[in-house]
Every structure is written in structure tokens, then in C-alpha cells.
Amino acid sequence: MKIKIENLCLTYPIISGDSFLARKNFIEKILNIFKKKNYKLGFNDTLPEKNKNFKITALKNINFELQEGDRLGLVGLNGSGKSTLLKCLSGILEPDVGSKINIEGSYLPIINPINFSETEDTVLNNLILISMILGFKIEYINNKIDSILEFSELQEYKDYPFSTLSTGMRFRLVFAICFVLERDIYFIDEFLTTGDEKFQNKGFNFINQKKKTPIIILCSHSQDTIKKFCNKILLLEKGKQIFIGDVNEGLKIFQRSIYSA
């Protein structure tokens, strides 16, 4: 498994017919990933007038390489491009021509699947639904159900309505699904790092015990989480790569940038 990113750039119009199409294509990709192909988008057929002078650079010249076992923490202020970078790596957003994204291995983009749960259905059925949304086949899921319930410590709740679970318990279920259902590479947005710290530790310890340690790219506002789980850090500022390398050094640069802002 390996990730190599070279000169990754993303620019898009913000007020134009192109912008309208970009938003429409983005939503269609999301719906396709989540198997909602028949969902009606609700767009009308009239495009805004094109104006190519209104553009924004979301990412500029991002370069890094990761090998098996690497955990890269993405840090930066809101709007720095962290989630946008994850979406480019996941194939949800298409970078500019000339960008090179080489990903060797199976990967799992963890976009908050709780938003797609059926709250009045059972915990067990939501386990299956969320797993399918994340791209796993039903035969594989069925073989992992007991392990997921055990890991999440929700065995006794499996027949309860999903709505009866607390927010923390729901995150535990998603955390268990993400790590028990194996992939070579995980792209984790910050929603998953806001859950129960005990289960964060449990999840990453679980990964450490695997013979084949996956690559993780973790987006988080928590510097403690980055220190605890990552061996590399990528600092972004307004879409630009400011630093990549040692976690402690990167966090010092990030802290200085916060106080000087």
C-alpha cells in the first residue's frame, strides 16, 4: 500500500455556470457513493450565466508520500483545505489537470455516515446500512456483525431503535464499523475524532495489532489526538502546504501561526 501525491491543485469558480455544474456533480458523486442513485437533486434546468473571472484556489501544490503504517495528521484553521484534500483523495472532488494522485491499495473515505442512518430502524439494521453506504458487500458485512457489535459494546442494544442510542453510542458503532471492516487506507474527517476518547484509543490500538498496518490520513482540530495517533503532520494554510514532517515540529509552527494571525 502507498500514497503518492504530486502537485495537487484544486481551483473552481464560485459564481458561474461552471460553479453550478461543479456543485451538481459533487452532489451526484456523493449520492452515487451512498447508493442513492435515484434521489432527485432538485436543480432546475436554467444555468447561471458563466463568468470565469470568479475563481478560488482551494488547494495549491500539495505534495507528500505515505507508506504502510504511516498516520498523517491534517491540521490548519477552518477553511485551510483539510476536508477538501480528503475529498480529492477520495475521488469526490476532481483536482486540476496536472495533479497526480497515486493510491495503491483499497481505501475507505469516512464521511459521516450517521447522516444516512434510519433512526427508527434497529441498531443491527443500521449497522448493515451504514456498512453498505461505506461500500462493503452484504456477505462480508454479515460475517463481521458479531465482531462489530462486540467491539462497539452494543450487543445488548442490537434490536433497539437506533434513535434510542446516545450520540456517543452512535459514534461507537460507526467507529467499530470503520475499523473492523478492513481496508488498506482510511481517510478520516474530523467528525470521528470528536467521539468517545476511550473508543478512539481502542480503535487505534486495534489497528496496531494488525499484521498489515493501514495508512491513515486523519483530519482533526485536536492537537492531542494528532500527537497521540500520528507519526507525520501536514499543515495547511489557505490551501497551501506550509509544513510536512515531524508532528511536534509541525504543531509548533501551527501554534505560532495561530498567535500571529
N, C-alpha and C positions, 0 to 999 in steps of 0.2 A: 504494500500500500504506500502511496506517496501523493503529495500535492505540490505542484509547482505553478506559481503564479508569476507572470511576467507582464509588466506594463499594463496592468488592468486599469482601464479608464471607463467612466460612465458619464455621458452628458445627455441631457434630454431637455426638450422645450417645455416651458412652463405655461405659456399662453399661446396655444396654436392648435390647428387641426392635428398636428403631429402629437401634441401632448394628449389630446383626446384619445387618439388611437393607442398611445402608449399605455394610458390608464386602462383602456378597454382590453388590450392584450394582456396586461398584468392580471386583471381580474379573471380573464378566461384561463390563464395558466394556473392560478390558484384553484379555481373550480375544477380544472382537469386533474390536478394533483389530488384533490379531495373527492374525486369521483362524483362531482356534481355537474355532469356534462349537460344535463337538461335544464339547469337552472336558468331562468330568464334574467338577463343583465339589466334590462330596463333603460337602455340607452335609446334615444331617438335616432333617426337616420340623418339628421342635419348636423354636419361637422362645423365647428367654429372656423372662421377664416384663418388660413395659415399665415403665420408670421414667424419666420425663422430667426428673428433677431432676439427673441426672448429665450435664453437657454441658461441652464445651470449645470455646473460641473459638480457632480455628486462624488465621484472618485477620480483620483488622478495619480497615475504611475505607481500602482501598488505592486510590490514585488516581495515574494517570500517563498520558502520551500520547507516542507514538513515531511518527516519520515515516521515510520511506525513508532508509536509510543509518545509522540510529541503532543503537548497540550498547549495551544496558543490562546492566550487571553487577549480579547479585543477591548481596548479602553479608549475613552475620549468623551468629551462633553456631548450632550444631546445635539443631534444634527451633525456629528462628526463623520458619519458614514458607516457606523458599525453594522447596523441591521441591513443597510443597503449592500454592504460587502457580502454578508451571509446570503442574501437573496441572489446575488450574482453567482456565487459559488454553487448555490442550489439549483440554478437554471431558471429561477423565477423571473429575474431581470437579465436582459441581454446586454453585455458590455459593448463598448465601441469597437469598431473594426481595428484590428491590430493588437487587441488584448489577447493574451494567451492563458488559458486555464486548462491545466493538465491534471486530472484526478484519476488515480489508479486505485481501484477498489470500490466496493459498494458503500454508499453513503446514505445518511438519514438526515434530512433537514427538519429540525424540530421546531415547527411553527405551532403556536399554541393551539393544540387540538381540542382543548376544553371548550372552545367556542363552537365546536361542531358536535358536542355531546347532545344526547336526548335525555333531558333531565328527569323525565317521568318514567323512563325505562330503567331496567335494573342495572346495578353496578357491573354485573357479568356481561350483559349485552353491550354496555358502553365500553367495557374493556375490549370487546371484539370490534366494535365500531371504530374506536379510536385507533386500534392497531391496523385496521384496514385502511383508514384515512392516511396513516403513515406509510402505506404501501406494502404491507405484508399480506400474504395469501392465507386464506382461512384454514387450510390444512396445517400450516406452520403455526398459526396462532393457537389452534386447538391443542397442539402438543405442548404449548408453553403456558396455558392458562393457570395451571396449579402453581407453577413457579412464579408467575406474576403476582397472583393473589398472596402467596407466601411472602414474597419479597416486600410487598406493599403493606402486609399485615392487615389485610382486609378480607380474609377468608370468611369471617362470620357475617360480613355485610354484602356478600355477593348477590343475594336475592333482594336486597333493599333497593328502593328507588334511588337513582343517582343523586336526586335533589336532597336527600337526607344526609349526604356526606358534607362535612365542613369543607371550606376551601383548602385547608391543609391536607385533608384526606384525599381530595381530588388530585392535588399535586402529587401526593404519594403514589397514586395509581398511575399517573402519567409518567412519573419518574421511573417506576418499575417497568412499565411497558417499554420505555426508551432503552433501558439498559439490559433487560432480559432478552428482548428481541434483538439479536445481534446484527451489527453492521461493522464495516471496517473503519468508517469515518462518521463522526457526528458533528453537525453544525447546530449549536445550541444558542438560541436567542435568550435574552435576559429574563424572560418570564420564568424559566425553570430554576433560575438561581435565586428567586425570591421566596421559595418554598421552605419547608422544614429543613433546618441545618443538619439535623440528625440523618435525614434521608439523602441529603447531598453527600455527606460523608460515607454513608452506606453504599450509595451508587458508585462513587469513585473508588472506594475500596473493592467493590465487586469487580470493577474493571481491572484493577491492579492484579487481581488473582487469575486473570485470563492468560493463557499461554500466548495468545496473539493480542497484544495491546493496541487498541484502536487509536486513531488520530482524533483529537477533539479540538474544535475551534469554539471557544466559549466567549460569549458577549456578556459582560456584567458591569454594573456600576459599583459592585462591592470589591474594594481593593483586597479585603481579607480573603474573599473567595478566589481571586486571581492568584494571590500569594500561595494559598493552600493547594490549589489544584493544577496550576500551570507551570511549565518549565520555560516558556517563552512568552513574550508580550509584544503586541503590535499597537502602537499609539497612533491614533488618527486625530487630525485636526482639520476641520472643514474639508474633509475628503482627501486630505494629503497624508502620506505616510511620514510621520515625524521620527519614529524610532521603532526598530525591531531588534529583539535580543533578550538580554538578561531581565528577569522580572523586576528585581529590586531597583535596578538602574532605570528601567523604563517608568516605574511608578514614581521615582524621584523627579524625573523630567515632567511627568504628568502633573504632579503636585505643584511644581514651580510654575507650570503654565496656568494652573488654576488661580494661583495667588497673584500672578502678574496680569491676569485678564482684566 
